[in-house]
Amino acid sequence: MSDSATARPRLMPIFLTVFVDVLALTLVLPLLPYYAQSFGASPIVVGLLFGVFSFCQLLSGPVLGRMSDRVGRKPVLLVSQMGTMLGLLVMALANRIEWLFVGRILDGLTAGNLSIAQAYITDETPPEQRTRAYGFFGIAFGVGFLIGPAISGKLAKMYGYHAPPLGAAFLSLTSVALTALLVPGRPPRASKELTPFWDGIRRILSQRVPRTRILEMFSFVLSFATLTGGLALFLQGRFTFDVDEVGYAFGFSGLVGALVQGGIGRAAKRLGESRLSAAGILLMVAGYIVLALADSLVMMGAGLAIGSVGSAVVRPALTTLLTGSVHADERGLALGVSQSASSLGQTIGPAVAGWIIYRGALAGWALTAAVFAACGLMVRWLGLPSLVPPTPVASAAEPGADQRD
């Protein structure tokens, strides 16, 4: 039996919990601008509401990642999921804009769900199968984006803006139960003598390859967060979309992403993760330019589809490249640092999007997202100028660990 075949049953519980987590996320994400506007929030405040979550995630990411290296993935994943549930409950019960911020802060400070799930997948998957495994992770993400926004719009119209966060909190409780019952507990993969926390961060960032991959991830997430942080306001301003129609747009993007993720393993084998991620970035740039120029629903849909294809392949490819460049004992920390870099992008992107749209530059919002995406290729060109693949980092647990470049 192949490694991929034996790994699949072990990973199914984590894919299921990721799907439920993402479904909870996407119940809230498209609704958030409308919920905030119901309390009188401006586009800038909406951007800050997106950004404060990511700022808190920036602070907590490396800490949660290192904790998962030390005590195991499952306990930290459970703590993270329970924090998400509490934050969503606060949002559901909010009666002023300040309480929305409190809920987002609570969620952000414990937001290690997805990065810890990625570390778990890395632990359970041989190096040559990781991009494919991250592709299935992406399918769970894409299907969540397909279903969640549509349900969110219906719930908001039928029961009010508090209903989607309440439903998301219930889903988070379900995710806690699934993790507790189905996800196998494993002893920590890290050795007993871990590098001290800050020394570990410095060591990761002092190495050219991991540092470059983390900067690439930052550029990618900055672009994607600028796009998603302003999409609802853009659709509302240019095409007069309501909350239901915005949900359909997010769902369409999720469907495209899920379909693409199904073939990402084959694409990675043909192109390699480095070329695949570069192609994805170019598609993001092209799609966002089309979206900026869109003056019809067809053109808007085309731009959204092209950009969604690109973003669907970039994240799993970059994650594989990053985890292949560090020792097994430092994967959780490396993914935590990457999550913090991503969180910085998620903090800046929505605030930039809100400010640009507040100034009335609807096209400028998507063009800015395209520029941020293109910066990822510039980072790679400056950080990894050689076309020769870097020396792989092997570990005792994985003597054949490799990094395709």
Protein Blocks (a to p, Z undefined) as FASTA:
>chain_A
ZZklmmmmmmmmmmmmmmmmmmmmmmmmmmmmmmmmmnopafklmmmmmmmmmmmmmmmm
mmmmmmmmmnojklmmmmmmmmmmmmmmmmmmpcbfklmmmmmmmmmmmmmklmmmmmmm
mmmpcfklmmmmmmmmmmmmmmmmmmmmmmmmmmmmmnojklmmmmmmmmmmmmmmmmmm
mmccdddfbdfbdcdfklmmmmmmmpmklmmmmmmmmmmmmmmmmmmmmmmmmmmmmnop
afklmmmmmmmmmmmmmmmmmmmmmmmmmnopmlmmmmmmmmmmmmmmmmmmpcbfklmm
mmmmmmmmmmmmmmmmmmmmmmmmpcfklmmmmmmmmmmmmmmmmmmmmmmmmmmmmnop
amlmmmmmmmmmmmmmmmmmmmmmpfbdcdddddfklmmbccdZZ
